[in-house]
Amino acid sequence: MARVADHGDPSGEEQEIIELAQRARRDPSAEAARLNARYGVALNFSSYPARPPLTPNQFLSQAAAAHVNDMAARSFYGHLNPDGINANGRIPVLQDDGRFLTESNAICFYLANGTSLIPDGHFDQADMLRWMFWEQYNHEPNVATLRFWKRFVGVEALTDAQRIQMTGKREAGLAALDLMDKHLAERKWFVADQFSLADICLFAYTHVADEADFDLEAYPEIVRWMERIMTMNGHVGLDD
């Protein structure tokens, strides 16, 4: 089976994908209109700001090529690989030598082991996990899903079943943000008076909740908490 192109020498198909990405970054709305007309879809990129063009990164290209070559060698092109890495058929999956770990928050917990991101006390560790579980059950399915539907899919392209869910997800999302705001009224961080994995996991979709039309200004404690995180040394924004 042919190998993917080396860095700096894309195939015709790869070049087409690169050009698509560059057009979308330069003028998102125009590229959405072009794709809609060509494929009969209903993409909406109106909320995307224009971005500078992508530039080659040799190390990322080499890593991606190695991954694709490995998949091609095994004729595998899905989330559930022939080795049975993820029986749930979903990403992300962390590979550490010959072992594999799924579920994003479990991966975060594994990677943070031995760092200050996990508090020392047994109760505080359990409390941190409690917020991480809550994020996956009460926060992400509502705030993140609405953001995905509105920003990446477009309300006009949703199915009837998805449209029916929007009101319930908005109410649940508002309740989640309200609970967070009240919790933060008496503390700087979610657990043990220190920055932890709980803050990282909850920050991810909270700080872009406005893209799902949640008014974050209505939650002043959340805003102050996000500002603390965004001014920390080492913070990298989505556009950085």
C-alpha positions as CSV (number, residue, x, y, z in Angstrom):
1,M,0.0,0.0,0.0
2,A,1.3,3.4,-0.9
3,R,2.6,5.6,2.0
4,V,1.4,9.1,2.7
5,A,3.4,11.9,1.3
6,D,6.4,13.1,3.2
7,H,6.5,16.6,4.8
8,G,6.5,19.3,2.1
9,D,5.3,17.1,-0.7
10,P,1.6,16.6,-0.5
11,S,-0.3,14.4,-2.9
12,G,-3.1,15.9,-5.0
13,E,-5.8,14.9,-2.5
14,E,-3.8,16.2,0.5
15,Q,-3.2,19.5,-1.4
16,E,-7.0,19.8,-1.9
17,I,-7.6,19.4,1.8
18,I,-4.9,22.0,2.6
19,E,-6.4,24.5,0.2
20,L,-9.9,23.9,1.7
21,A,-8.5,24.6,5.1
22,Q,-6.7,27.8,3.9
23,R,-9.9,29.1,2.2
24,A,-12.0,28.4,5.3
25,R,-9.5,30.3,7.5
26,R,-9.3,33.2,5.0
27,D,-13.0,33.6,4.5
28,P,-15.1,31.1,6.5
29,S,-18.5,32.3,5.2
30,A,-17.5,32.2,1.6
31,E,-16.1,28.6,2.0
32,A,-19.3,27.5,3.7
33,A,-21.3,28.8,0.8
34,R,-19.0,27.1,-1.7
35,L,-19.3,23.7,0.1
36,N,-23.0,24.1,0.5
37,A,-23.5,24.7,-3.2
38,R,-21.2,21.9,-4.2
39,Y,-22.3,19.2,-1.8
40,G,-25.9,20.2,-1.0
41,V,-25.1,20.6,2.7
42,A,-26.1,23.4,5.1
43,L,-22.8,24.4,6.8
44,N,-22.7,27.7,8.7
45,F,-19.3,29.2,9.5
46,S,-20.7,32.7,10.1
47,S,-19.4,32.7,13.8
48,Y,-15.9,31.9,12.7
49,P,-13.5,34.8,12.5
50,A,-10.9,34.9,9.7
51,R,-7.6,33.3,10.6
52,P,-4.0,33.6,9.2
53,P,-3.0,30.8,6.9
54,L,-1.7,27.6,8.2
55,T,2.1,27.1,8.2
56,P,3.9,23.7,7.9
57,N,5.1,22.1,11.1
58,Q,7.7,19.4,10.4
59,F,7.3,17.6,13.7
60,L,3.5,17.4,13.5
61,S,3.6,16.3,9.9
62,Q,6.0,13.5,10.7
63,A,3.9,12.4,13.7
64,A,0.7,12.5,11.5
65,A,2.4,10.6,8.7
66,A,3.6,7.9,11.0
67,H,0.1,7.5,12.4
68,V,-1.6,7.3,9.0
69,N,1.0,4.9,7.7
70,D,0.4,2.6,10.7
71,M,-3.4,2.7,10.0
72,A,-2.9,2.1,6.3
73,A,-0.6,-0.9,7.0
74,R,-3.4,-2.5,9.0
75,S,-6.2,-1.4,6.7
76,F,-7.8,0.4,9.6
77,Y,-9.7,3.7,9.2
78,G,-12.0,3.9,12.2
79,H,-12.0,4.6,15.9
80,L,-12.2,0.9,16.9
81,N,-8.9,-0.5,15.6
82,P,-8.2,-4.2,14.8
83,D,-6.4,-4.6,18.1
84,G,-9.6,-3.8,20.0
85,I,-8.1,-0.7,21.7
86,N,-11.4,1.0,22.3
87,A,-14.4,-1.3,22.5
88,N,-16.7,1.7,22.8
89,G,-15.5,2.9,19.4
90,R,-14.8,6.5,20.5
91,I,-11.9,8.9,20.9
92,P,-9.7,10.0,22.6
93,V,-7.5,7.0,23.4
94,L,-4.2,7.3,25.2
95,Q,-1.5,4.7,24.4
96,D,1.2,4.1,26.9
97,D,3.5,1.4,25.7
98,G,1.2,-1.6,25.1
99,R,-1.6,-0.3,27.3
100,F,-4.6,1.8,26.3
101,L,-6.8,4.2,28.2
102,T,-10.1,5.7,27.0
103,E,-12.4,8.5,28.3
104,S,-11.0,12.0,28.4
105,N,-11.2,12.7,32.1
106,A,-9.6,9.4,32.9
107,I,-6.7,10.3,30.6
108,C,-6.4,13.7,32.3
109,F,-6.2,12.0,35.7
110,Y,-3.6,9.6,34.5
111,L,-1.4,12.3,32.9
112,A,-1.6,14.5,36.0
113,N,-0.5,11.8,38.4
114,G,2.2,13.1,40.7
115,T,1.6,16.8,39.9
116,S,0.0,19.6,41.9
117,L,-3.1,19.3,39.6
118,I,-4.3,16.5,41.9
119,P,-4.7,17.6,45.5
120,D,-3.0,15.5,48.3
121,G,-5.9,14.7,50.6
122,H,-8.0,11.6,49.8
123,F,-11.3,13.4,50.3
124,D,-10.1,16.3,48.1
125,Q,-9.1,13.9,45.4
126,A,-12.5,12.3,45.5
127,D,-14.1,15.8,45.4
128,M,-12.0,16.6,42.4
129,L,-13.2,13.5,40.6
130,R,-16.8,14.3,41.7
131,W,-16.6,17.6,39.7
132,M,-15.0,15.8,36.7
133,F,-17.8,13.2,36.7
134,W,-20.3,16.0,37.0
135,E,-18.8,17.8,34.1
136,Q,-19.3,14.8,31.9
137,Y,-22.8,14.1,33.0
138,N,-24.4,17.6,33.7
139,H,-22.2,20.1,31.9
140,E,-20.7,18.8,28.7
141,P,-23.8,17.0,27.3
142,N,-25.7,20.3,27.4
143,V,-23.3,23.3,27.0
144,A,-20.9,21.5,24.7
145,T,-23.6,19.9,22.6
146,L,-25.5,23.1,22.1
147,R,-22.2,24.9,21.1
148,F,-21.5,22.1,18.6
149,W,-24.9,22.2,17.1
150,K,-25.0,26.0,16.8
151,R,-21.4,26.7,15.7
152,F,-20.4,23.7,13.7
153,V,-23.6,22.1,12.4
154,G,-26.0,25.0,12.2
155,V,-29.5,25.1,13.6
156,E,-31.0,24.8,10.2
157,A,-29.2,21.5,9.6
158,L,-30.3,19.9,12.8
159,T,-32.7,16.9,12.7
160,D,-36.1,17.2,14.3
161,A,-35.0,15.0,17.2
162,Q,-32.1,17.4,17.9
163,R,-34.3,20.5,17.7
164,I,-36.7,18.9,20.2
165,Q,-33.7,18.5,22.6
166,M,-32.5,22.1,22.4
167,T,-34.8,23.6,25.1
168,G,-34.1,20.9,27.6
169,K,-30.4,21.1,27.0
170,R,-30.5,24.9,27.4
171,E,-32.3,24.6,30.7
172,A,-29.9,22.0,31.9
173,G,-26.9,24.1,30.8
174,L,-28.2,27.2,32.6
175,A,-28.7,25.1,35.8
176,A,-25.1,23.8,35.4
177,L,-23.7,27.3,35.1
178,D,-25.8,28.5,38.0
179,L,-24.4,25.8,40.2
180,M,-20.9,26.6,39.2
181,D,-21.4,30.3,39.9
182,K,-22.8,29.6,43.4
183,H,-20.0,27.2,44.2
184,L,-17.3,29.8,43.2
185,A,-18.9,32.5,45.3
186,E,-17.1,31.2,48.3
187,R,-13.8,30.0,46.8
188,K,-11.3,30.7,44.1
189,W,-11.0,27.2,42.7
190,F,-13.4,24.2,42.7
191,V,-11.5,21.9,45.0
192,A,-9.1,22.2,48.0
193,D,-8.4,25.9,47.4
194,Q,-6.0,25.1,44.6
195,F,-6.0,24.9,40.8
196,S,-6.7,21.3,39.9
197,L,-8.0,19.0,37.1
198,A,-11.5,19.9,38.1
199,D,-10.9,23.5,37.0
200,I,-9.2,22.4,33.8
201,C,-12.1,20.1,32.8
202,L,-14.8,22.6,33.7
203,F,-13.0,25.5,32.0
204,A,-12.8,23.8,28.6
205,Y,-16.4,24.2,27.5
206,T,-17.4,26.9,30.0
207,H,-15.1,29.6,28.5
208,V,-16.7,29.1,25.1
209,A,-20.3,28.7,26.3
210,D,-21.2,32.1,24.8
211,E,-20.8,30.3,21.4
212,A,-23.9,28.4,22.5
213,D,-25.7,31.7,23.3
214,F,-25.2,31.3,27.1
215,D,-24.7,34.8,28.6
216,L,-21.6,34.3,30.8
217,E,-21.8,37.9,32.1
218,A,-24.8,36.7,34.1
219,Y,-22.3,34.6,36.1
220,P,-19.8,37.0,37.6
221,E,-18.1,34.4,39.8
222,I,-17.5,32.2,36.7
223,V,-16.1,35.2,34.8
224,R,-13.6,35.9,37.7
225,W,-12.6,32.3,37.8
226,M,-12.0,32.2,34.1
227,E,-9.9,35.3,34.3
228,R,-7.8,33.8,37.0
229,I,-7.1,30.8,34.7
230,M,-6.5,32.8,31.6
231,T,-3.9,35.0,33.4
232,M,-2.0,32.0,34.8
233,N,1.5,31.3,33.5
234,G,1.4,28.6,30.9
235,H,-2.2,29.2,29.8
236,V,-2.5,28.7,26.1
237,G,-5.7,30.0,24.5
238,L,-7.5,28.3,21.6
239,D,-6.2,31.0,19.2
240,D,-2.6,31.0,20.5
